[in-house]
């Protein structure tokens, strides 16, 4: 008797989860390297009415082919996955020589405090007190790159070669090489927060290489890849979810009215 209420509850739960996803996208619309999430839904298993199934089986035994398939009723909806959209974000020009943007496929490699390697599209790097190039949370790049004392200019080529000019010298010296990683299924990466991702069995093992070669994107210095969130599209999604949520709420109210009418009839 209460199946419609259960179905409506599953829908409301899913719409709530999708609203959280939309809100998170909008909140990070100006976050460097952020990738928008989307909510993928799927229907729950169906159920068949027993007496109708028995009637259908009886007809088949008598050699009568029913005009329709079994009578099935849906039991609701659920969230199947919340993958990230790793399409290219907008590129903004900056004045910081350690602001880097990957244009094309690839992730920067970051070494976490536990020694594992994580991956990021956010290229807002800095120099720590030991001269290492690190992300905003102090994680070193992998492989690590240290900037010598007295460096007055840093040049990073499109292939990730890092050059430094020391004490205003015209000549530069090679101090390191940025390597990128890419995945067969980047949507399978696990988000660790802080614009960092970890590989999973779904993403596959990382494929490492040099930027601007072998299918990897190239690196732009004095640039940052911003979020790929389309604010207008997210707002349209939000309005649509609100409308559907209200419609399901009205369906619940209508069903509650039907139950009340049945109770009055019994009395």
C-alpha positions in Angstrom: 0.0 0.0 0.0 2.9 2.4 0.7 4.9 1.6 -2.4 4.3 5.1 -4.0 5.6 6.7 -0.9 8.8 4.6 -1.0 9.3 5.4 -4.7 8.8 9.1 -4.0 11.3 8.9 -1.2 14.0 7.4 -3.4 13.4 10.2 -5.9 13.7 12.9 -3.3 16.9 11.4 -1.9 18.4 11.3 -5.4 17.3 14.9 -6.1 18.9 16.0 -2.8 22.2 14.3 -3.8 22.1 15.9 -7.2 21.4 19.3 -5.6 24.5 18.8 -3.5 26.5 18.0 -6.6 25.2 21.2 -8.4 25.9 23.3 -5.3 29.5 22.0 -5.1 30.0 22.8 -8.8 28.8 26.3 -8.3 30.9 26.8 -5.2 34.0 25.8 -7.1 33.2 27.8 -10.3 36.4 29.9 -9.7 38.6 27.1 -8.2 41.8 26.5 -10.1 41.8 23.1 -11.9 38.4 22.1 -10.6 36.4 19.6 -12.6 32.6 19.6 -12.5 30.8 16.5 -11.3 27.6 15.1 -12.6 25.1 12.7 -11.1 24.2 9.6 -13.0 21.0 7.9 -12.1 19.5 4.4 -12.7 16.1 2.8 -12.0 15.8 0.3 -9.2 14.7 -3.3 -9.9 11.1 -3.8 -10.9 8.5 -6.0 -9.3 5.7 -8.1 -10.8 2.2 -8.6 -9.4 1.9 -12.3 -8.4 -1.6 -12.9 -9.5 -0.9 -11.3 -12.9 2.2 -13.4 -13.4 0.2 -16.5 -12.5 -2.5 -15.6 -15.1 0.2 -15.0 -17.7 1.8 -18.4 -17.0 -1.6 -20.1 -17.2 -2.3 -18.4 -20.6 1.1 -19.7 -21.9 0.3 -23.2 -20.8 -3.0 -23.1 -22.7 -1.2 -22.0 -25.8 -2.4 -18.4 -25.7 0.2 -15.8 -26.3 -0.4 -12.6 -24.2 -0.4 -9.4 -26.1 1.9 -7.8 -23.6 4.8 -8.7 -21.4 4.6 -9.2 -17.6 3.0 -6.4 -15.6 5.9 -4.7 -13.9 6.1 -1.7 -11.5 9.2 0.3 -10.8 10.5 0.7 -7.3 12.3 4.0 -7.6 15.6 5.5 -8.5 19.1 5.7 -7.1 22.5 7.3 -7.8 24.6 5.0 -10.0 27.8 7.1 -10.1 29.1 10.7 -9.7 31.9 10.9 -12.3 34.0 14.0 -13.0 34.0 15.8 -16.3 37.7 16.2 -17.2 37.1 18.4 -20.2 39.4 21.4 -20.6 38.7 24.4 -18.4 39.2 28.0 -19.4 42.8 29.3 -19.4 43.7 32.6 -17.6 46.9 34.5 -18.1 48.8 35.4 -14.9 52.0 37.1 -13.8 53.4 34.2 -11.7 56.2 32.2 -13.5 55.2 29.1 -11.5 51.6 29.2 -12.7 51.3 26.4 -15.2 48.4 25.1 -17.3 48.2 21.8 -19.2 46.5 22.3 -22.5 45.4 18.9 -23.5 45.6 15.5 -21.8 47.7 14.9 -18.7 48.0 15.5 -15.0 50.7 17.0 -12.8 52.2 14.4 -10.5 52.2 15.3 -6.8 54.0 13.4 -4.0 51.8 13.1 -0.9 53.1 13.0 2.7 52.6 9.2 2.9 54.8 8.8 -0.2 52.1 7.9 -2.7 51.7 9.7 -6.0 48.5 11.8 -6.6 47.5 13.7 -9.7 46.2 17.2 -10.3 45.2 19.7 -13.1 45.8 22.7 -10.8 49.0 24.3 -11.7 49.3 27.1 -9.1 52.7 26.1 -7.7 55.0 27.9 -5.3 58.5 27.6 -3.8 58.8 26.5 -0.2 61.4 27.5 2.3 63.7 24.8 1.0 63.5 25.9 -2.6 61.3 23.0 -3.7 58.4 23.6 -6.1 55.2 22.6 -4.3 51.5 22.9 -4.6 49.5 25.3 -2.3 49.4 22.5 0.4 53.1 21.9 0.4 53.2 18.7 -1.6 56.3 18.4 -3.8 56.1 17.8 -7.5 57.1 14.3 -8.7 59.9 14.1 -9.8 61.0 16.8 -7.3 62.4 20.1 -8.6 64.5 22.4 -6.5 65.2 26.0 -7.4 68.8 27.1 -6.7 69.5 30.0 -4.4 70.0 33.3 -6.3 67.6 32.3 -9.1 66.2 35.5 -10.6 64.2 34.0 -13.5 62.5 30.7 -14.2 61.5 29.5 -17.7 59.4 26.5 -18.2 59.1 25.2 -21.8 56.1 23.6 -23.3 57.7 20.1 -22.9 58.1 20.7 -19.1 61.8 21.5 -19.2 62.6 23.9 -16.2 65.4 26.4 -16.7 66.7 28.9 -14.2 68.7 32.1 -14.6 70.9 32.7 -11.5 72.0 36.2 -10.4 70.6 37.7 -13.6 72.8 35.7 -15.8 71.9 35.6 -19.5 72.5 31.9 -19.7 70.2 29.5 -18.0 70.7 26.1 -16.6 68.5 23.0 -16.6 67.2 22.3 -13.1 64.6 19.7 -13.8 61.9 18.1 -16.0 58.2 18.0 -15.4 56.6 14.7 -16.3 52.8 14.3 -16.8 50.6 11.3 -16.2 47.4 10.3 -18.1 44.8 7.6 -17.7 42.7 5.5 -20.0 39.7 6.3 -17.9 40.2 9.6 -16.0 36.5 9.5 -14.9 37.5 6.6 -12.7 39.9 8.7 -10.6 39.1 9.2 -6.9 38.9 12.7 -5.6 41.0 13.4 -2.5 40.0 17.0 -2.2 42.4 19.9 -2.6 42.2 19.5 -6.4 44.0 16.1 -6.1 43.1 12.7 -7.4 44.2 9.2 -6.8 44.3 6.3 -9.3 41.9 3.4 -8.9 41.3 0.1 -10.6 38.6 1.9 -12.6 41.0 4.6 -13.9 43.7 2.2 -14.7 47.4 2.6 -14.1 49.0 6.0 -14.9 50.8 6.4 -18.1 53.7 8.8 -17.6 55.5 10.8 -20.2 56.9 14.2 -21.4 54.5 17.0 -22.2 53.8 17.9 -25.8 54.7 14.3 -26.9 53.0 10.9 -27.2 49.5 12.3 -26.9 50.2 14.5 -23.8 49.1 18.1 -23.7 51.6 20.9 -23.6 52.4 23.2 -20.7 51.8 26.9 -20.7 53.8 29.1 -18.3 52.2 32.2 -16.8 48.7 30.6 -17.1 46.2 28.7 -15.0 43.5 26.3 -16.0 40.4 27.4 -14.2 37.2 25.4 -13.4 35.2 23.9 -16.3 31.9 24.7 -14.6 29.4 26.4 -16.8 27.5 28.5 -14.2 24.4 29.0 -16.5 24.1 25.3 -17.2 24.3 24.5 -13.5 21.7 27.1 -12.6 19.4 25.6 -15.3 20.0 22.1 -13.7 19.2 23.5 -10.3 15.9 25.0 -11.5 14.9 21.7 -13.2 15.7 19.7 -10.1 13.6 22.0 -7.9 10.6 21.7 -10.3 10.8 17.9 -10.3 11.2 17.7 -6.6 8.1 19.9 -6.1 6.2 17.6 -8.5 7.1 14.5 -6.6 6.1 16.3 -3.4 2.7 17.0 -4.9 2.4 13.3 -5.9 3.1 12.3 -2.2 0.4 14.8 -1.1 -2.1 13.4 -3.6 -1.4 9.8 -2.5 -1.8 10.8 1.2 -5.1 12.3 0.3 -6.2 9.0 -1.3 -5.2 7.1 1.8 -7.2 9.5 4.0 -10.2 9.0 1.7 -9.9 5.2 2.0 -9.8 5.5 5.8 -12.9 7.6 5.9 -14.7 5.1 3.6 -13.8 2.3 6.1 -15.3 4.2 8.9 
